[in-house]
Amino acid sequence: MNAPLSRTPSDSALPIIHLLSSGGFYGAERMLLDHCLATPGQHQVLFLDAPPELIARFRDAGVDCQGCAGLGQLLGHLRQRRAERPLINTHNFKGLLFGWVGATLLRLPLVITQHGFTPRSRKQKFYTWLSLQLCRTASVDRVVCVAESIAVLHRQASVGAQKLQVIPNGLPAAIGLLPHSVNCQRFLAGYVGRLSSEKGPDLFLDALIPLCQQHPHLDAVMLGDGPERETLMARINAAGLQERIALPGYQTDMSVWWRKLDALVISSRTEGTPMILLEAMQAGVPVVAFGVGGIPDVLEDRHNGLLATPADSTALARQIGTLLTEPALTSTLVVNAKRTQLDRYDLKALAERWSQLYIRTAREARA
């Protein structure tokens, strides 16, 4: 963005329709919920696919939202609101595809939020390619990437520079966050995320199983659920570590766990700017992570976190071992991480950047 834009009374009433297909409350969903609550505008979320409890979570937080069964129903909804000239903001591939069709047919302003890509299968690679091609078209007014690494992919695909904006994820101010509980007898390393290939739960175990065998006071917990759960459990049982590496399932409230964890380990193969990374920094839990996606934009090795070469579980284990043997460094990492999160990834400041982007996009569409 260039110079700040002055607001008029109508700017806070700008109608913004978010499109999202989702299987649960993960990083992108957390970002969107916080975004709707913090950014001026009349936000409505249309869930193209979502479990009822996810819709209820948004609704209970005060966000206008509803399920939307298919493209036909979406187009009918957009036609009903066409006179308001709503701005469409899409999230993930299905949201992008449906939003592009609606914006093209009804000539509505369109903003694409790119949270990241996971092009591991042939289908996912096609989705990534098609997403990038659609972003090049005239129907798309802005493409907002949550990390510079995602913006690079768009530049390589010849998406116009005037469309691209990098706005990382942010967190609201911490309210009632309990201090970290130190257990000098045990050290608990945690994985938090979906138990699926792109998040690297297998790489987490590659690092933690030998570490647990070497360090009797080290335990681990894997918070989340997903298709790899049974395979992971079999590996833990085969190693005889079922009493020390736990899989308690998906967690709806992380506040208790932030008090227990002595380290967050991010073993993802791909990432944008992970919300869980920012939450750990805010909570005072040191982070060890592969340097993928937007993570190196946030963490500087041995300053506010520990970084390992992507997909190198031996290097990841070595960095976790650093926390076990260098308590003074751990304290420094925590202090610097809290400062980084507050200075650079505060939701209030980032919401203002989003607001200015929405205002500019809507005004250009009216011109």
N, C-alpha and C positions, 0 to 999 in steps of 0.2 A: 504494500500500500504506500501511497505518497503522503501528502499532507492530510492531517485529520479532517474529517468532514463534520460540519456543525449539524446538530440534530434538530429536527422539527418535531412537533407533537405527534405527527403521524408515523415517525420512524419507529417508536416503541410499539406501534400497532401493526407493524409490517407482518402479514401472514406468511408463515414459513411451514411448509409441509415436508416432514422427514419421511423417507421410505426406507424400510429395513426389513430384511428377512433374517430370522434369528432362531437358534435352537436353545438359547438360555442367556443368563446374565453374565457376560464375560467382559473383556476389556472395552470393546467397541460400544457395548450397551451401557457400561458404566460411564464412558465418555459422553454418550449421547444424553443420558439422563441428567448428568451434571450440566451439560451444555444448555439444555432446554431451561433449566432452572436459573442459570446465571446470565444468559445472553438475552438482551432486550428483543422483543418481538412476540407475536402470537404463535407459539409453536404447537404443532399437531404432529403426532407420530402415527403413521399408518404401518402396521405390521403386516407384511405380505405373507409371512409364515411365522408363528411364534406360539410357544406354550401359553395357556391361559394365565399361569402364575407370573409370567414375565409382563404381560399386559397389565395385570393387576398391580405389579410392583411400580410401574410407571404411573398408573392411575392413582395409586395411594399416595404417591409423591406430589400429586397435583398437576401432572402433565395430561393434556388432552390427547387421548390416544384411542385407537380401535383396530380391530383386525380387518383385513381387506382380502377377500377371497378372489384373487385372480386379476388379470389385467383389465377385463371388462368392468369390474366393479370399481377399480381404481380410476379408469377413464370417466366413468359416470360421476364419481366423487369430484374429480377435478373440473368437470364441466359445470357442476353445481356451484363451484366456488370460482369459476373463471372470471366473473365480474370483479372479484376482489384482487385479481392479478397476484395470486400467491406465488412465492418463490419456492421451488422444489429443491430440497437438499437430500441427496441419496447417499446410502451407506451400503457397502458390499455389492457383489455382482448383480444379483437379482434386482436390488433397489435401483442400481444404475440403469440396467436394461429397461425396466418398467418406467423409470423416471424419464429416460431419454425419449421413449415412445410418447409419453404424455406431454412432455415439453415441446416436442417436435410438432405433434398434431394440434396442440392448443396454443402454441407460441407463448409459452411461459418461461420465465427465467429459470436457469438450471445451474445448481452448484453441486459438484461431485466431491464427496469426502473420501479420500483413499486412505484406509487404515492399514493397508499392507496386502501383499500377495503371498499365496502359498502354492506356487506352480510345480507341484511334485508329480502329479498324475497328468496324463494326456488331456483329460477334461479340464483340469485346473489350468494347465498351460494355455488351452484354448480360451478359457475365460479371461485370463490375464491379457492375452493378445487382443481379444475383442474389446475389453475394457479400455485399453490404450487407444485402439482405433476410434472408438466412440468419443473419447475425450478430444480427439482432433477435430471433430465435426463442429459445424456452426451452432448446433443446438446447445452446446455446452458453453456456458459463460465463464465459469471459474472451476478450477480443479485445486482443491486444498489437500495437501499431503501432510501427514502427521510426522514425517521425518524426511530429512534431506535425501536419504538413500532412495526413498520412494519417488521423490521429485526427479532424481537422476534418471530413473527408468522412463519417466514421461518425456524428458528432454531427448533421450535416446530414441524414443518413438516419434519424435518431431511434433510433440504437443507444443503449441505456441507459448512462448515465454510470458506473454501478456495474460495468459489464463492461469498460470501456475502461482501458487502461494504455499509456503510452508508455515503451518501453525501447529506446533506440537501440542500434545495433550497436557492438561494441567489438573491440579487438585484444588478443591475449596480449602479454606483455612481449617486446620484441625480443631475440633471442638470436643472436649472431654476425652482426649486421647490419653489413656493410662500409661504411666512410665513402663519401660521394658523391665521385665522381671529377670534378674540374673540368677542363674543356677550354676554355681561353681563346680558342682559334681558331674553334671551332664552337659553336653553340647548338642543342640538340636538344629540340624540343617533342614530347610524346607523347600519343597517344590510346590508351586501354586499354579494351576492351569489345567486345561483340558488334557486328558490322557490320550493324545493322538500324535501322530508322527511329527507334524510341524513344530510342536512344542518340545520335542526331544525328551520325553520321559525315559526312553531307553538309554539316552546319553547320560542322564542324571544317574541312573543305576550303574552305568559303566564306571562312573566316578565314585559313587558312594559305596558300592559293595566292597571294593578293596580297601577303601578308607575305613569303613566300619570294622573290617577284619583287622586292620592295623591299630586302630584306636578304640579300646574297649569303652571309653566314655562318650563316644560319638553315636548319636541316634539320628534318624531321618524320618521325615513325614512327607507324603505326597498327597496334597490337597487338591481334589478334583475327580472327575469321572470321565469316561470315554472308552473308545473301542479297544484300547490296548490294556485295559485293567487286568484281565485274566492272565495275559502273557507276562505282565510285570509281576503279578503275584506269584506266578510259577517260578520266575527267576529269584525272587526274594526267598521263597521256600527252599529252593534248591541250594541256596547259599547258607541256609540255616539262620537267617536273620529276621524271621517273621516277628520276633519279639522286639526288634530294634528299628525296623523300617515299616512304618504303618501307612495304610491307605484308608483313611476314615471317610473318603468320599467328598462330594461337592459341598462347599461351605457357603452359607448365605451371609455369614457375619465373620469377618476376619479380625475383629477387634481383639478377641481372646487370643488368637494365634500370634498376633504381633507382639504380645507380651511374652509368649513362650519361645518364639524362634530366636536363635542366635545367629542365623544367616539365612538369607533368601538366595537360592541358587536358580538362575535362569539358564536353562540348557536348550533353549529354542534353536531350531534351524533357521527360522525366519521370524522377523518381528518388525513392528513399526516403532512407536514409542510406547512401551508397555505401561499400562496403568498400574500394574502390580509393582513395577520397579519404583514408580513415583510414590506409591503408598508405603513401601518399605523404607524409602529414604525419609519420608515424613515421620514414620513411626520410630525411627532410630534403629532399624535393623540393617546391618551391613549386607551388601549385595556382592555376590560373585556371579559373573555372567559371561556367556560367549559374546564376543564383539560383533554382533549381527545387527542389521537394520539400523534403527535409530539409537540403539543402546550406546555406541561410542560417542554420539552427540551429547549424551547425558553424563556418562561416566568417564572419568580420566583415571587410568590405572594407578593405584596406590595414592590417589588424592581423595576421591569420594566413593571409590568402589574398587573391585578387582576384576580385571578382564582377562579372558582366555581366548586363544585362537579358536575360531568357529569350528564346531564339531570335534575338537580335540579333547576327549574326556580325560586324558592323562594330565593335560595342562589345567583343566578345570579342577581336577582333584588336587593338584599342586597348589592352586590358589585357595581352595577351601582349607588345605593344610596350613596355609599362611595365617588364617584367622585362629587356628588352634595354637599356634606357636608365637604369635606377635600381638599380644593384647594391647600394647600401646598404639600400634598401627590401627587396630580395630577401633579404638576410641577416636582417633583422628578421622578415620573414614566416616564415622557416624556424624561427627560435628560438621564436616565439610559437605556431606550429602544433604543434611537438613538445610544448610545454607543454600546449596544449589537448587534444591526443590523450591524453596521459598522465593529465591531471586529470579529464577528462570521459568519455573513451571507452576506458577500460581494462577489459578483459574480466573480470578477477577481480571487480571491484566490481559490474559489470553482471550477472555470473553469480549473485551473491548475491541480487540483486533477482529474477531469474528463479526461483531456488530457493524464495524466500519465496512467490512467486506460485503455483508448483506445489503447495507444501505447503498453502497456504490453500484452493486450488481442490479438492484431494483431500479435505481435511477437511470442507469444506462439502458435498461430494458424499456423504460417508458419513453426515452428520448427518440 
